[in-house]
Amino acid sequence: MSTYQTIEDTIGGTPLVRLQRIPGQEATDRGNVILAKLEGNNPAGSVKDRAAMSMIRRAEERGDIRPGDTLIEATSGNTGIALAMVAAIRGYKMILIMPDNLSLERRASMTAYGAQLILTPAKDGGMEYARDLAMKMQAEGKGRVLDQFANEDNPQAHIESTGPELWTQTQGRITHFVSAMGTTGTIMGTGSYLRSMNPDIVVVGAQPAEGSQIPGIRKWPEEYQPRIYKPEWVNQFETIEQSEAEQMARRLAAEEGIFGGISSAGALVAALRVSARTEQATIVFIVCDRGDRYLSTGVFNQ
Ligand SMILES: Cc1ncc(COP(=O)(O)O)c(C=O)c1O
């Protein structure tokens, strides 16, 4: 056992775990293996710890920001919690803007790390409204927006860590990479790294169906498409219904002992569809965060 110099050093290096029951006999007969990358094991509880650390550290290295500055971000939750953690470690003031319909656990975690929250009315436009307000506050000189949707240091985190970890953990055997899409940082960075190692790897993006609310992920309207998104890195898209993601989140916990969030379960739904149409595949999906972040929504009570 080694000692870490800072909590920052515990970000990444998350486990990759084989599913035992949910893939079923059919997947076994096809020679398919489905593996879960447990990003909820990061110190602030999600895949976003990697992006938050990367965006703040690199901005600091470029001299764009320095400790004591105020940072502003529009976030659906996990990025906010991760940024609040990194801001606490490195000595920044953090203002987080989020729609008021997001779960209570998320808000409480951000304030625990010392961030200031601004809640925007979900009925007035949700994340789009929050993103516009962040830009307006920056224009008014109230702080610096890192803008995870346009910041190349977001996917860069995954080019440098998540991608290489998966390549090593599967000993280069990964055939399919499945991720839910929010800012698209995870799928862009990890997908592009893996395809640079083996161009035959298939990158699959999970998106919510029209009218489905799955926290953290979106099918963005054209004018709000994240600037870091490059369509050429996603080979296949899977559309996920909220009800099937929620049901799968309950199964993932009860049948596999993996307590993940709803978007993670959506990625698993996509991974199972991939498994049903392929053979001899090593399919990795991202478990973005932990299920306890969603307890107050009641989704695990059914
Ligand atoms: C719960 C959850 N799932 C999925 C994602 C998508 O990750 P990315 O923004 O890297 O596409 C996020 C992003 O915030 C998230 O919070």
The ligand as an SDF file (V2000), in Angstrom:
LIG
                    3D

 16 16  0  0  0  0  0  0  0  0999 V2000
  -24.4370   10.9230  -14.8550 C   0  0  0  0  0  0  0  0  0  0  0  0
  -23.6750   11.2490  -16.0860 C   0  0  0  0  0  0  0  0  0  0  0  0
  -23.6590   10.3760  -17.0750 N   0  0  0  0  0  0  0  0  0  0  0  0
  -23.0130   10.6140  -18.2160 C   0  0  0  0  0  0  0  0  0  0  0  0
  -22.3250   11.7720  -18.4260 C   0  0  0  0  0  0  0  0  0  0  0  0
  -21.6690   11.9830  -19.7540 C   0  0  0  0  0  0  0  0  0  0  0  0
  -20.3030   12.1740  -19.7230 O   0  0  0  0  0  0  0  0  0  0  0  0
  -19.6440   13.1460  -20.7970 P   0  0  0  0  0  0  0  0  0  0  0  0
  -19.9890   14.5320  -20.3740 O   0  0  0  0  0  0  0  0  0  0  0  0
  -18.1880   12.8830  -20.7080 O   0  0  0  0  0  0  0  0  0  0  0  0
  -20.2310   12.8310  -22.1240 O   0  0  0  0  0  0  0  0  0  0  0  0
  -22.3300   12.7300  -17.4260 C   0  0  0  0  0  0  0  0  0  0  0  0
  -21.6870   13.9950  -17.6120 C   0  0  0  0  0  0  0  0  0  0  0  0
  -21.7980   14.9290  -16.8630 O   0  0  0  0  0  0  0  0  0  0  0  0
  -23.0060   12.4670  -16.2310 C   0  0  0  0  0  0  0  0  0  0  0  0
  -23.0440   13.3590  -15.2340 O   0  0  0  0  0  0  0  0  0  0  0  0
  1  2  1  0
  2  3  1  0
  2 15  2  0
  3  4  2  0
  4  5  1  0
  5  6  1  0
  5 12  2  0
  6  7  1  0
  7  8  1  0
  8  9  2  0
  8 10  1  0
  8 11  1  0
 12 13  1  0
 12 15  1  0
 13 14  2  0
 15 16  1  0
M  END
$$$$
